[in-house]
């Protein structure tokens, strides 16, 4: 028999949870008419009762214990918005054991335990929907699961972290230093109070793991991702990049290569005419290159209460339709097999390099030897007027294997005439 009323239990009313409640109030009737199901917010749980009371909901649906949602047989769908791995993982496991569909925005959890949780959901003939875990409000996961099923994806390249994109934007447009741009991001609400994972590239790496699992159909994990954060990029690098026709972005790149999958997150020089170069401020974009479809791009707000709430409620609508139509397993969710991974040292790329050197004869000769011996070919060389006997040198290489470039750099940096801490940034090619 069709089920016409579906009850939702919401766990966690922080930024996104508050957005979900507000959007459901605003558009609930429209959603119900569209999917022909009566969605009812059955219970809302948060440890902080005063926060719950600000939502303007009826007091009898407010609760402070997760069990009041997880073990309530009347609740059909739980929305997990508490974030982090535990207790979210245990809560979702318990919800599935109790026969409930799950909607989550939890990228850390889906990147680290997604496969095991999805397997449990499959065993129970249920599902977990996680559209909001990558790209906030950008409809992304569903199109990647469904609309590209007929194609083979070769590469996915994403700006998937709004905080770092906002920082690079302010550095490029307003000549702010990294620290100034970060504190502006925090003041404007575009960076978390603790932005460590964003700056270090880990937030983007979690999202890449989820994306790679979807587009390549392979089991990906965080330890297979090469991760470099944005802390080393300076205003000088941004200015030089502009001068040679590039902008700097933190990219998450997944590539299907003949030898296996290559996954990496690092600051990257993106050619000014690439679509990703036009993605500024806190916006996210994901560019997918498929054999048959060619290049496609998804663009929008990757965070924020209301954009992310649209993704959460779209998942709720999908789960409700599964429940109503008793199409328990209505969504494509491939079982991803293990695969081989290509370590960063075996990849080839072009490098931008900026360093300081003493202004004296022979500096270029030793550089030429170090690079020449490792077959590193230079495409561009810039040296401006010296200041205080110090020369600033910028080089851009042709394509070179990472390990050969690193060997050449070890030699270059061992020379006393070269100052330590160069900027080394890869180019998108
Ligand atoms: N901290 C993330 C960002 C948003 O800056 O994009 C949540 O994934």
Boltz pocket constraint, residues with backbone or C-beta under 6 A from the ligand:
constraints:
  - pocket:
      binder: B
      contacts: [[A, 107], [A, 133], [A, 160], [A, 161], [A, 162], [A, 163], [A, 164], [A, 190], [A, 191], [A, 192], [A, 198], [A, 203], [A, 282], [A, 302], [A, 303]]
      max_distance: 6.0
